[in-house]
C-alpha cells in the first residue's frame, strides 16, 4: 500500500516538473497551450503517468482547433 502511494506521489511530482518545462518551452517557441498546473492536472499525471501527460496536452491542442 505504501509503495502505491509513493508511486502516485512521485509520478505527480515528476509530471508537474515536466508540465512546467513543457509549458516553458512551448511559450518560448510561441505556442501557448494553456495546460495549467493545478490539483486536477497533477492528479491526472500522478494516476495515469506519461499517458496522462500526453492526454492533457492532447486536450490542450484540441481546444486550440
C-alpha positions as CSV (number, residue, x, y, z in Angstrom):
1,X,0.0,0.0,0.0
2,X,2.8,2.4,0.9
3,X,4.5,1.6,-2.4
4,X,1.5,2.6,-4.4
5,X,1.1,5.9,-2.5
6,X,4.8,6.7,-3.0
7,X,4.5,5.8,-6.7
8,X,1.5,8.1,-7.1
9,X,3.3,10.9,-5.3
10,X,6.5,10.6,-7.4
11,X,4.6,10.5,-10.7
12,X,2.6,13.6,-9.6
13,X,5.8,15.5,-8.8
14,X,7.6,14.4,-12.0
15,X,4.5,15.2,-14.0
16,X,4.4,18.7,-12.5
17,X,8.0,19.3,-13.3
18,X,7.5,18.0,-16.8
19,X,4.5,20.3,-17.3
20,X,6.5,23.3,-16.1
21,X,9.3,22.7,-18.6
22,X,6.9,21.8,-21.5
23,X,4.9,24.9,-20.9
24,X,8.1,27.0,-20.7
25,X,9.4,25.5,-24.0
26,X,6.0,26.0,-25.8
27,X,5.8,29.6,-24.6
28,X,9.4,30.1,-25.9
29,X,8.5,28.9,-29.4
30,X,5.3,30.9,-29.3
31,X,2.7,28.2,-28.9
32,X,1.0,28.5,-25.5
33,X,-1.4,25.6,-25.0
34,X,-2.8,26.7,-21.6
35,X,-2.2,23.5,-19.7
36,X,-2.2,24.8,-16.2
37,X,-0.6,23.3,-13.1
38,X,-3.4,22.7,-10.6
39,X,-4.7,19.8,-8.5
40,X,-6.6,18.2,-11.3
41,X,-3.6,18.1,-13.7
42,X,-1.2,16.9,-11.0
43,X,-3.6,14.2,-10.0
44,X,-4.1,13.2,-13.7
45,X,-0.4,12.9,-14.3
46,X,0.0,11.1,-10.9
47,X,-2.6,8.5,-11.6
48,X,-2.0,8.0,-15.4
49,X,1.7,8.8,-15.6
50,X,3.1,9.7,-19.0
51,X,-0.1,8.8,-20.9
52,X,-2.0,11.3,-18.7
53,X,0.5,14.0,-19.5
54,X,0.0,13.3,-23.2
55,X,-3.7,13.4,-22.7
56,X,-3.6,16.8,-21.0
57,X,-1.6,18.2,-23.9
58,X,-3.8,16.5,-26.4
59,X,-6.8,18.2,-24.9
60,X,-4.9,21.5,-25.0
61,X,-4.2,21.0,-28.7
62,X,-7.8,20.0,-29.3
63,X,-9.1,23.2,-27.6
64,X,-7.0,25.4,-29.9
65,X,-8.5,23.9,-33.1
